Amino acid sequence: VQLQASGGGLVQPGGSLTLSCATGRLYSSAVIGWFRQVPGKERDFVALIRRSSGTTYYTDSVKGRFIISRDNAENMVYLRMNSLKPEDTAVYSCAVGSTFESRAAAYKYWGQGTKVTVSS
């Protein structure tokens, strides 16, 4: 499994950005997660989606602002980020695992990160 995240950039507070994760073909029960990390801090869970059902789960700080979605035909997972705040600034990475959970250790495959900066 090789993952490719893209779509990061500089955005003003209150703005929106969509991140993309190219996953390649995955097994139907795969779970795809988005995580973020600030230098010097631990990697934090953001959102996840089960490939087969589309069931999603979000960390509390992004609920109502971020939307995770998938396009199985295109082997893509997206993270639509709305109402961005400076505290959303981080390197965002996508990952693939087999269990529906938010622990980073549960994800076996990781892509490189894409940097998101929220600043005026």
MARTORSE-199830 format. One record per residue (C-alpha): residue in one letter; chain; residue number from 0; x, y, z. Coordinates in steps of 0.2 Angstrom, whole numbers, plus 5000, padded with zeros to 4 digits. Layout:
// residues N
   residuo   cadena   num     xx     yy     zz
         A        A   NUM      X      Y      Z
...
***
This chain:
// residues 120
   residuo   cadena   num     xx     yy     zz
         V        A     0   5000   5000   5000
         Q        A     1   5007   5017   4995
         L        A     2   4998   5033   5000
         Q        A     3   5000   5050   4993
         A        A     4   4993   5065   5002
         S        A     5   4992   5082   4994
         G        A     6   4982   5098   4994
         G        A     7   4991   5107   5009
         G        A     8   4995   5126   5008
         L        A     9   4992   5143   5016
         V        A    10   4975   5148   5020
         Q        A    11   4967   5162   5030
         P        A    12   4958   5159   5046
         G        A    13   4940   5155   5042
         G        A    14   4945   5148   5025
         S        A    15   4943   5131   5018
         L        A    16   4955   5118   5010
         T        A    17   4953   5100   5004
         L        A    18   4966   5087   5006
         S        A    19   4967   5072   4995
         C        A    20   4975   5055   4999
         A        A    21   4978   5043   4984
         T        A    22   4977   5026   4992
         G        A    23   4979   5014   4977
         R        A    24   4968   4998   4978
         L        A    25   4963   4993   4995
         Y        A    26   4954   4979   5004
         S        A    27   4936   4982   5007
         S        A    28   4937   4983   5025
         A        A    29   4951   4995   5026
         V        A    30   4950   5010   5037
         I        A    31   4958   5027   5031
         G        A    32   4963   5040   5044
         W        A    33   4969   5057   5043
         F        A    34   4981   5063   5057
         R        A    35   4990   5079   5060
         Q        A    36   5006   5084   5069
         V        A    37   5014   5100   5075
         P        A    38   5033   5100   5077
         G        A    39   5038   5094   5094
         K        A    40   5021   5087   5098
         E        A    41   5013   5070   5096
         R        A    42   5003   5065   5081
         D        A    43   4985   5068   5083
         F        A    44   4970   5059   5076
         V        A    45   4958   5070   5065
         A        A    46   4946   5059   5056
         L        A    47   4943   5042   5049
         I        A    48   4932   5033   5037
         R        A    49   4929   5014   5033
         R        A    50   4931   5011   5014
         S        A    51   4916   4999   5013
         S        A    52   4903   5007   5022
         G        A    53   4908   5025   5022
         T        A    54   4906   5026   5041
         T        A    55   4916   5041   5048
         Y        A    56   4922   5047   5065
         Y        A    57   4930   5063   5070
         T        A    58   4940   5071   5084
         D        A    59   4929   5083   5094
         S        A    60   4939   5098   5089
         V        A    61   4935   5096   5070
         K        A    62   4917   5090   5071
         G        A    63   4905   5101   5061
         R        A    64   4920   5109   5052
         F        A    65   4929   5094   5043
         I        A    66   4922   5081   5032
         I        A    67   4930   5065   5027
         S        A    68   4924   5056   5012
         R        A    69   4930   5043   5000
         D        A    70   4929   5039   4981
         N        A    71   4932   5020   4980
         A        A    72   4931   5020   4961
         E        A    73   4946   5033   4960
         N        A    74   4955   5025   4976
         M        A    75   4954   5042   4984
         V        A    76   4950   5049   5001
         Y        A    77   4947   5067   5005
         L        A    78   4947   5079   5020
         R        A    79   4937   5094   5017
         M        A    80   4942   5107   5030
         N        A    81   4931   5122   5033
         S        A    82   4931   5136   5045
         L        A    83   4950   5134   5048
         K        A    84   4958   5140   5063
         P        A    85   4976   5144   5067
         E        A    86   4977   5129   5078
         D        A    87   4973   5118   5063
         T        A    88   4990   5122   5057
         A        A    89   5000   5106   5056
         V        A    90   5007   5093   5044
         Y        A    91   4992   5081   5039
         S        A    92   4995   5063   5034
         C        A    93   4984   5049   5029
         A        A    94   4986   5031   5034
         V        A    95   4978   5015   5032
         G        A    96   4973   5002   5045
         S        A    97   4961   4988   5048
         T        A    98   4952   4993   5063
         F        A    99   4940   5007   5066
         E        A   100   4950   5017   5079
         S        A   101   4959   5033   5082
         R        A   102   4975   5026   5089
         A        A   103   4990   5030   5077
         A        A   104   4998   5014   5082
         A        A   105   4983   5004   5074
         Y        A   106   4988   5011   5056
         K        A   107   5000   5000   5047
         Y        A   108   5003   5011   5031
         W        A   109   5007   5029   5031
         G        A   110   5009   5042   5017
         Q        A   111   5020   5057   5018
         G        A   112   5013   5073   5025
         T        A   113   5006   5089   5017
         K        A   114   5008   5105   5027
         V        A   115   4993   5116   5031
         T        A   116   4996   5133   5038
         V        A   117   4982   5144   5044
         S        A   118   4987   5162   5046
         S        A   119   4982   5179   5041
***
